[in-house]
Amino acid sequence: MITLGARFYRWDGRLYVEDQTISGLHAWALHFPRVVAASVSVIEPPPAGWSDAGEAGIAGPRIELVELPDGYDRATYLKERKAVAATLLEIMHRTTYRLFAIGGWIGDWGVTGAVTARRNGIPHGIWFDRVESQVMLESAGSGLIGRLKGRLKWAVGAWNERRVLRGADLALLHGRTVFDRLAPLTRNPHIVEDIHLGAEDRIAPAELAAKQTAAQSGPLRVVYAGRANPMKGPLDWIDALAGLVAQGVDVQADWLGDGEMLEQMQARAAGAGIADRITFHGFVADRPQVLQALREAHLLLFCHLTDESPRILIEALHAGTPLVGYGDPFAKSLVDENRAGTLVSRGAVTALTAAMAALAQDRDALSERIARAASSARHLTRDQVFAHRSEIIKQNLKQNPMEGSHG
């Protein structure tokens, strides 16, 4: 059993599921005879990046999808929370292993499931992709009211984090950064990784050689793929590029992703006179297009301002693209493996510019970094990370001997 963070969309008689979630459900099904996945379901047309569950092969006897009401709607949460807790408890009684993805805010059914499991003495695990309470604080609006709302959300999120971490029999914490922050709060923490690329998605040797040759001349090609929201530091990203152009470096950059700060990014780029140097692609649903953009880039520039362990860093290494960005334990663990990047302190925009300028001026060093990136993170593939997680779950969430189970 697993609760999901990405919601379902029901429209025109069909159920739509996020493409990355589909990949994960197929991966779980390789290690368990049956998977029951529950998530919020809304009646709306699906956005780009969601696919029909039936056509994707995840609606059948092996994978059961359970639709839940939108708990983040306050009235719905107050009305439905007891019924949802009962639904989750019923699923727990007919499954052997139970894992809840934690969002942390009021109305998060992952928290409801974890609390219900604890109250009923049912072994369960929780999954954190990032430190949600910090994300809530960093994403707060401006002004006094915005800051007060941010502090309130942070307090609620941190309280929920602490109580589910205290009560869980197992905590799967994604990446070194999240692990270092949350492991002290729980009794059985395990560091895990999350990636949806296979060994076949790694840049091919011939393409790598061509990339190294192309990197010897021409503009420095910079890329990032992710949402344009505060936690990604998108304005720092623009400022670092503006500093590079101010030094006379020829640069071409691509941002793949939509978000609430995209227009601010575009305005910032225009104000700095570098709008013609950046292509804002918006949301790109075609995963091969994203991977190709990573392969064509000379470096991944990232400015993450919160404690998370973003998959884009691993994906960049698979593409032979070195990392330049703000340092944290997760990024450091990837760079330290093979010296495939340069990390600076959070907020040190000038240092980011300097790191990129050094590579633009020394193309042999850039070519070497590309080779180092391509030989990094080989142990981090979809098959390996899901096998690792599944084994941890099987070893640490033994069936309650008082319960019957179906898989």
C-alpha positions in Angstrom: 0.0 0.0 0.0 1.2 3.5 -0.8 -0.3 6.9 -0.8 0.8 9.3 -3.5 1.6 13.0 -3.6 0.5 13.5 -7.3 -3.2 13.7 -7.6 -5.4 11.7 -10.0 -7.7 13.4 -12.5 -11.0 11.9 -13.5 -12.4 13.2 -16.7 -14.8 12.0 -19.4 -15.1 8.6 -17.7 -11.3 8.0 -17.5 -8.8 8.2 -14.7 -5.5 10.0 -15.5 -2.3 9.5 -13.5 1.0 11.5 -13.6 3.5 9.9 -16.0 6.2 9.7 -13.3 3.8 8.1 -10.9 2.9 5.5 -13.6 6.6 4.7 -13.9 6.9 4.3 -10.2 3.8 2.0 -9.9 5.2 -0.2 -12.6 8.5 -0.4 -10.7 6.8 -1.3 -7.4 4.9 -4.0 -9.2 8.1 -5.7 -10.1 8.8 -6.3 -6.4 5.4 -6.9 -4.9 2.6 -9.2 -6.1 0.0 -6.5 -5.7 0.1 -2.7 -5.3 -2.7 -0.5 -3.9 -2.1 3.2 -4.5 -4.3 5.9 -3.1 -4.3 9.6 -4.0 -6.6 12.6 -4.2 -8.8 12.5 -7.3 -10.4 15.6 -8.8 -12.9 16.0 -11.6 -11.0 18.2 -14.0 -9.3 17.8 -17.4 -5.8 16.4 -16.8 -2.8 18.7 -17.3 0.0 17.9 -19.6 2.1 15.0 -18.2 -0.8 12.9 -17.1 -1.9 9.8 -19.0 -4.9 7.4 -19.1 -4.4 4.8 -16.4 -6.0 2.0 -18.4 -3.8 2.7 -21.5 -0.7 2.9 -19.2 -1.4 -0.6 -17.8 -1.8 0.4 -14.2 -5.6 -0.3 -13.7 -6.0 -4.0 -13.2 -5.6 -6.8 -10.7 -1.9 -6.1 -10.1 -2.3 -2.4 -9.4 -5.4 -1.0 -7.6 -6.0 2.7 -7.7 -8.0 4.2 -4.9 -9.5 7.7 -5.4 -9.7 10.0 -2.4 -11.5 13.4 -1.9 -9.4 16.5 -1.9 -8.4 16.9 1.7 -6.7 20.2 1.0 -10.2 21.7 0.6 -10.9 22.6 4.2 -14.7 21.8 4.1 -14.0 18.5 2.4 -11.4 17.6 4.9 -13.6 18.2 7.9 -16.5 16.3 6.3 -14.5 13.3 4.9 -11.6 12.8 7.2 -13.2 10.0 9.3 -14.4 8.2 6.1 -11.0 8.5 4.5 -9.3 7.2 7.7 -11.7 4.2 7.6 -10.9 3.6 3.9 -7.2 3.7 4.5 -7.5 1.4 7.5 -9.5 -1.1 5.4 -6.6 -1.1 2.8 -4.1 -1.6 5.6 -5.9 -4.7 6.8 -5.6 -6.4 3.4 -2.0 -5.4 2.6 1.3 -6.5 4.1 3.4 -3.4 3.7 2.1 0.1 4.2 4.0 3.3 3.0 2.7 6.9 3.3 4.1 9.8 1.3 4.0 12.8 3.6 3.1 16.3 2.5 2.5 17.7 6.0 -0.2 20.4 5.6 -3.7 20.1 7.0 -5.7 17.7 4.8 -2.7 15.5 3.7 -4.1 12.0 3.6 -0.5 10.6 4.0 -0.5 12.0 7.5 -4.0 10.7 8.2 -2.9 7.2 7.1 0.3 7.2 9.2 -1.6 8.4 12.3 -4.4 5.9 11.7 -1.8 3.1 11.4 -0.1 4.1 14.6 -3.3 4.3 16.5 -4.2 0.8 15.4 -0.8 -0.7 16.0 -0.2 -1.5 12.3 3.4 -1.5 11.1 4.0 1.3 8.5 6.6 3.4 6.8 6.6 7.0 5.7 8.4 8.6 2.7 9.8 12.1 2.6 10.9 13.5 -0.8 11.9 16.9 0.8 11.6 18.8 4.1 8.1 20.0 3.5 7.9 22.4 6.4 10.9 24.3 5.1 9.4 24.5 1.7 6.2 26.0 3.2 8.3 28.7 4.9 10.4 29.5 1.9 7.3 29.6 -0.4 5.6 32.2 1.8 4.3 35.4 0.2 5.8 38.8 0.7 4.7 41.3 3.2 3.7 40.9 6.8 0.6 38.8 6.1 2.5 36.5 3.7 5.3 36.0 6.3 2.8 35.3 9.1 1.0 32.7 6.9 4.3 31.2 6.0 5.2 30.8 9.7 1.9 29.3 10.4 2.2 26.7 7.7 5.7 26.0 8.7 4.6 25.4 12.3 1.8 23.0 11.3 4.0 21.2 8.8 6.9 20.8 11.3 4.5 19.4 13.9 3.1 16.9 11.5 6.6 15.9 10.4 7.6 15.3 14.0 4.6 13.2 14.9 4.7 10.9 11.9 8.4 10.5 12.2 8.1 9.6 15.9 5.3 7.1 15.2 6.7 5.4 12.1 8.3 1.9 12.1 10.3 3.0 9.0 11.3 6.3 7.5 12.5 6.4 3.8 14.2 9.7 3.3 15.2 10.7 -0.2 18.8 11.8 -0.5 21.5 12.9 1.9 20.0 16.4 2.5 16.6 15.2 3.6 18.2 12.3 5.5 20.5 14.6 7.5 17.6 16.9 8.5 15.0 14.3 9.4 16.8 11.2 10.5 17.4 12.4 14.1 13.6 12.6 14.5 12.8 9.0 13.9 13.9 5.6 15.2 14.5 3.7 11.9 15.6 6.0 9.1 17.0 4.8 5.8 18.5 7.0 3.1 17.1 6.1 -0.4 17.2 7.6 -3.8 14.5 8.2 -6.4 15.1 8.2 -10.1 13.1 7.1 -13.1 15.9 6.6 -15.6 17.3 3.3 -16.6 20.8 2.4 -17.7 19.6 2.6 -21.3 18.8 6.3 -20.7 22.4 7.2 -20.0 24.2 9.2 -22.7 25.8 6.9 -25.3 29.6 6.8 -25.7 29.5 8.2 -29.2 27.2 11.0 -28.2 29.4 11.8 -25.2 32.5 12.1 -27.4 30.6 14.4 -29.8 29.4 16.5 -26.8 33.0 16.9 -25.5 34.1 18.0 -28.9 31.3 20.5 -29.3 32.1 21.9 -25.8 35.5 23.1 -27.0 34.0 26.1 -28.8 30.8 28.2 -29.2 28.5 29.5 -26.5 28.4 28.0 -23.0 25.2 26.0 -23.0 23.4 26.1 -19.6 20.2 24.2 -18.7 17.7 23.7 -15.9 14.5 21.6 -15.8 12.0 22.2 -13.0 9.2 24.4 -11.8 9.7 28.1 -11.6 8.8 28.5 -7.9 10.5 30.1 -5.0 12.2 27.0 -3.7 14.1 26.6 -7.0 15.7 30.1 -6.7 14.8 31.1 -10.3 15.7 34.8 -9.9 19.2 33.7 -8.6 19.4 31.6 -11.7 18.7 34.7 -13.9 21.1 36.9 -11.9 24.0 34.3 -12.2 23.5 34.2 -16.0 23.4 38.0 -16.1 26.7 38.2 -14.3 28.2 35.8 -16.8 27.1 37.9 -19.8 28.4 41.0 -18.0 31.8 39.4 -18.1 31.6 39.0 -21.8 30.9 35.2 -21.8 28.8 34.0 -24.7 26.0 31.9 -23.1 22.8 30.2 -24.3 20.5 28.9 -21.6 17.3 26.9 -21.4 14.7 26.7 -18.6 12.3 23.8 -19.1 9.3 24.1 -16.7 6.3 26.2 -15.9 5.4 27.8 -12.5 4.2 30.9 -10.7 7.5 32.8 -11.1 8.0 32.2 -14.8 6.8 35.7 -15.7 9.1 37.2 -13.0 12.0 35.3 -14.5 11.2 36.6 -18.0 10.9 40.2 -16.7 14.2 39.9 -14.7 15.9 38.6 -17.8 14.6 41.4 -19.9 15.6 44.0 -17.3 19.1 42.5 -17.3 19.3 42.6 -21.1 19.7 38.9 -21.5 16.3 37.8 -22.7 17.7 36.8 -26.0 20.2 34.5 -24.2 17.5 32.4 -22.5 14.8 30.1 -24.0 11.8 29.6 -21.6 10.2 26.4 -22.8 7.4 26.2 -20.3 6.2 22.8 -19.2 7.6 20.0 -21.4 5.6 16.8 -21.3 7.8 14.9 -23.7 10.4 13.2 -21.4 12.8 12.4 -24.3 12.9 16.1 -25.1 13.9 17.0 -21.6 16.6 14.3 -21.6 17.9 15.6 -25.0 18.1 19.1 -23.6 20.2 17.8 -20.7 22.5 15.9 -23.1 23.1 19.0 -25.2 23.9 21.3 -22.3 27.4 21.9 -21.0 26.3 22.3 -17.4 23.3 22.2 -15.2 22.9 25.5 -13.2 20.7 25.0 -10.1 19.8 27.4 -7.3 17.7 25.3 -4.8 16.9 27.3 -1.6 15.3 24.5 0.4 16.4 21.1 1.7 15.4 18.6 -0.9 17.1 16.0 -3.1 16.1 16.8 -6.6 16.2 14.1 -9.2 17.3 16.6 -11.9 20.8 16.4 -10.5 21.0 12.7 -11.1 19.4 13.0 -14.5 22.0 15.6 -15.5 24.9 13.3 -14.6 23.3 10.5 -16.7 23.3 13.0 -19.5 27.0 13.8 -19.0 26.2 17.3 -17.8 28.3 18.7 -14.9 26.6 20.3 -11.9 27.1 24.0 -10.9 24.9 25.2 -8.1 24.1 25.7 -4.4 25.7 23.1 -2.2 23.8 20.8 0.2 24.6 17.2 1.4 22.7 15.6 -1.5 24.4 17.7 -4.2 27.8 17.2 -2.4 27.4 13.4 -2.4 26.9 13.4 -6.1 29.8 15.8 -6.9 32.2 14.1 -4.5 31.8 10.8 -6.2 33.8 11.9 -9.2 34.4 15.7 -8.9 31.7 16.3 -11.5 30.7 19.8 -10.6 31.2 22.9 -8.5 29.1 23.8 -5.5 28.9 27.2 -3.7 27.0 28.4 -0.6 23.3 29.2 -0.9 22.7 32.7 -2.1 26.3 33.1 -3.5 25.2 34.2 -6.9 28.6 35.8 -7.7 30.3 32.6 -6.9 28.0 30.7 -9.3 28.9 33.2 -12.0 32.6 32.7 -11.3 32.3 29.0 -11.5 30.6 29.1 -14.9 33.0 31.7 -16.2 36.0 29.5 -15.3 34.6 26.6 -17.3 33.7 28.9 -20.2 37.3 30.1 -20.3 38.9 26.6 -19.9 37.2 24.4 -22.4 39.6 21.5 -21.7 38.5 21.6 -18.1 34.8 21.7 -19.2 35.3 18.7 -21.4 36.9 16.8 -18.5 34.0 17.7 -16.3 31.6 16.4 -18.9 33.4 13.1 -18.9 33.4 12.9 -15.1 29.7 13.6 -15.0 29.0 10.8 -17.5 30.8 8.3 -15.3 29.0 9.4 -12.1 25.8 8.0 -10.5 26.0 4.7 -12.4 24.4 3.0 -9.3 21.4 5.2 -9.5 19.0 3.7 -12.0 15.2 3.1 -11.7 15.7 -0.6 -11.3 18.4 -0.3 -8.7 16.7 2.3 -6.5 13.3 0.6 -6.5 14.9 -2.8 -5.7 16.8 -1.1 -2.8 13.7 0.5 -1.4 11.6 -2.6 -1.8 14.1 -4.7 0.1 14.2 -2.2 2.9 10.4 -2.3 3.2 10.3 -6.1 3.2 13.0 -6.3 5.9 11.6 -3.6 8.2 7.8 -3.8 7.8 7.0 -7.3 8.7 3.4 -8.4 8.7 1.5 -7.9 11.9 0.9 -11.5 13.0 -2.6 -10.6 14.2 -3.7 -9.5 10.7 -4.7 -11.4 7.6 -3.2 -10.3 4.4 -3.6 -10.6 0.7 -0.3 -9.2 -0.6 
